[in-house]
Amino acid sequence: MQFIDTHTHLFVEQFEEDRNQVVEKALSEGVNQMLLPNIDLESIDAMHNLAESFPGKCIPMMGLHPCSVTQDWEQQMAVIKDHLFQNKYCAVGEIGVDLYWDQSTKEFQQKAFAQQIEWAKELKLPIVIHVRDAFDETFEIVDALNDDNLSGVFHCFTGTIEQAHHILNYGGFKLGIGGVLTFKNSGLDQVIEQIDLEHLVLETDSPYLAPTPFRGKRNESSYITYVASKLAEVKNVGIEKVAEITTQNAQSLFGL
């Protein structure tokens, strides 16, 4: 069985002591590729270094995370654009709108999000969307900009069945499913039960949101198998089927 972790921040400081071992462990357990969403200007070098250490296995994206959007967002975006148009990436991400932590930057977040969507369309790259407490604001922007050149994934999807259908109606989008699916009272299992596997990709969001039985501890890419196992249970299929279809979905979406 082969898996693809479509969203993992293995370049952050939580892996400073054992980064290579964590990647090697994931590879040895069937996680064939790990996609790295950028966070901010400070994370770029570390992300590139990891990608260079494991070519074809750790694959970078480029984008500005909504929680990193501040007053000087236009200067930040200029740096992001330079990287995006000069280097090779599998996606524009992680981008989006997050109104959980700071609503004062809402306007900047929306402008940065829309601009990065336009770049993705120009480069014909998928986008990786972070949305927290902001589905309406996110949908408003994607509704306006969606066309045949736009595809991507709503990362760490934890929404309702109605929100899932809204996303899938765009035509080019998948739902990113991670550790929350394994949480006892998340209710996500009841939503995902109603969604075909062809619309899903697997992710860990390491080092965050570790699946049960590691909840509250540092997450890592090898734990994708716990998410896959729970998804197999929810969909009443074998884990081999989950591995096959979600891997194909990720390969197709990200051009792997």
N, C-alpha and C positions, 0 to 999 in steps of 0.2 A: 504493500500500500504506500502511495505517495500523497503527501499533503503539501499545500502552500499556505503559509501564514501571510495573509494579505495586509497585515497591519501590526508592526512590532517595532518598538523604539529601543532596539538593543544597543544603540550608541550612547545612551544616556548614562549619567554617573552611577546609577544603581548597579551597573554591570562593570564598573571600573576594575574590580578585583578578578573577575573570572569570565570576561566577555567571550574570549575565544572558546573556552570550555563549554559555555552555554550554547554557542552556535554549533560546535562539534556534536554536542549531545543531541540537539534538534535534528541535525543531519543524520545521525546514526539511528534515530527513531522514525525516520521516514519523512521528515519535514524537508522537502527537497529545495524549496526556495522560501526566503523571508523578505518581504517588501518593507522598506524603511521610509515612513512618512517624515518629512522634515517638520521642525517645530518653529524655529526662529533663526535669526542670523548667527547666533552663538552655536547652534547645533550643526551647522553645515559641515564644518571641517571634520568633526567626529563621525558624522554619517558617511561622508566620502571615504574616510579612512577605513571604516568597517567594510564598505562596499569593495574597496580595493584589496582588502585582505581576503575576501571570499568572493571573487568575481563569478558572476552568474548564479551565485547562491544568495548573497545579500544584495538586494537591488534597490537603489535609492529613488525617491520621489523628490520633487521640489515644490515648496509652497510655504505660506505664512499662516500658522495656526491662529484661529480667531482670538485665543486668549493672549496671544503675543502682539496683537494689533493695539498700538498706542497712538498718542498724538502725532508722532513722527512716522506714521505708517507709510507715507508716500516715499520717504527716504528708504525705509525698509524694503518696500516693494521694488524699488529700483535695483537693489542688490539681488533680490529674488529673481527678477526678470533677466538680469545679466546671466545668472547661472542657468536659468531655464532655457534660454535661447542659445546658449553656448555649449551645453553639455547634454548627455543622453540620460533621460529619466523614463521610468515606466508610467508615471502619472504626475498630475499636479495635485499636491496634497501635503499636508493635511490642511484643508481650507474649510470655511463655513461660518456659522454664527453660534456664539455661546453667550446666552444671557443669564446663565446661572451665577457666574462669578462676578461679572461687572457689566451693568447695563449702560453705564455712562459712555462706553465706546461703541454703542450699537451702530451709529451712523458710519463710523470708520470701518467697523467690521463688515457692514453690508457693501460698502464701496470696494473694499479690498477683495471680498468674495466675488463680486460681480466682475472685477477686473481680471482676477485669476481664472475665472470661467472663460472669459474672452480669449485669454492666452492659450488655454487648453484647447479651445476650438480651433484657433489658428494653427497650433502645433499638432492637432488631431491626437491629443492625449486624453485618457480618461481623468476624471477628477475624483478625489477622495474627500467626502464631505463629513465634517464634524458638526453635529447639531445637538445642542443641549438647551432645553427650555426655550426653543426657538423654531419649532417646526413651521409655524405660520410665516415667520419672517424669511425662513429658508425657502419655503415653497414659493413665496412671492417672487423671489429672484430667479429661481430655477424655472418657474412657469414662464417668465418673461424671456429667458435666454435659451430655453431648450429648443434644439433642432437636431437634424440628422448628424451633425458633427459633435454632438455632446453625448458622452457616456460616463459611467462611473459607478461609485458605490456609496451608499449611505452607511458610513462606518459605525460600528457599535449600535446597530439598530435596536431600539427598545420601545418603539412606538406601538400604536394601535393597528388593528387590521385595516381601518380606513386609511391611516397614514401609509401603511404598506402598499395598499392598492394605488394611492396617489403616486407614490414613487414608481411603481411598476408600470403605471400608465405612461410614464415618460418614454418608455420603449428601450432605452439603453442602459438602464440602471439595475444594479444588484443590491441586495441587503447584506451587510457585513454582520456575521453572527459570531459572538465571542462568549466569554465566561459567564455573562449575565444569564444565558440560557440555562446554566446549571444551578442558578440560585433558587432556593426552594420556593420562595413566594414572589418571584419576579413577574409571573404571569406571561412571560415571553413565550413559553412553550405552547400556550393556548393559541397565540397568534401564529407562530411558525408552523404549527400543525396544519394550518389552512393555506400555506404557501408552498408551491412546488419547489423541489430541490434545484431546479434549473435557474432559480432566481437568487440563489444564496452562494456566498463565499465565506470561508472560515477565516478567523483572525483571533489574535490573543490580546492586542493592545498592550503587550508587555512594556513596562513592568507593572502595569495596572490591571485591575479587574481579573485577578487569578480565579480560575474555575474552582468549584468544589472538587476535591477536598483541600485545596490550598488557599481558599478564600481568606483575604487579609494579609497574605504573604506576597513576596515578590513573584510576579508572573514571568513566564519565559516561554519561548516558542515551542519547546517540546510538549507543553501542556495542551497544544492544539488537539491532541488525541482525546482529551477529556471532553472537549467541546464536540468533537465529531461523534464520540460515543453517545453523548446525550442527544445529539441531533438524530442519530440513527434510531434511538429509542422513541423520540417524539414522532418521527416519520414512519416508524415500524418497518424499517429496512435494515439490511446489514451494514456494518461500518464500512465495508469495502465499497458499497454503492455510494455512500456519502463521500468517501475519499475520491472515487472516480469522478463523480459529477461535479463536486465543488472544485476539484483541481482543474477540470476542463473549463469550468466557468471562469476561474481566475486566469488561466492561460489565454482564453479568448478575449477577456476584457482588457488585460494588461499587455497583450502581445508578447507573452513569454515563450 
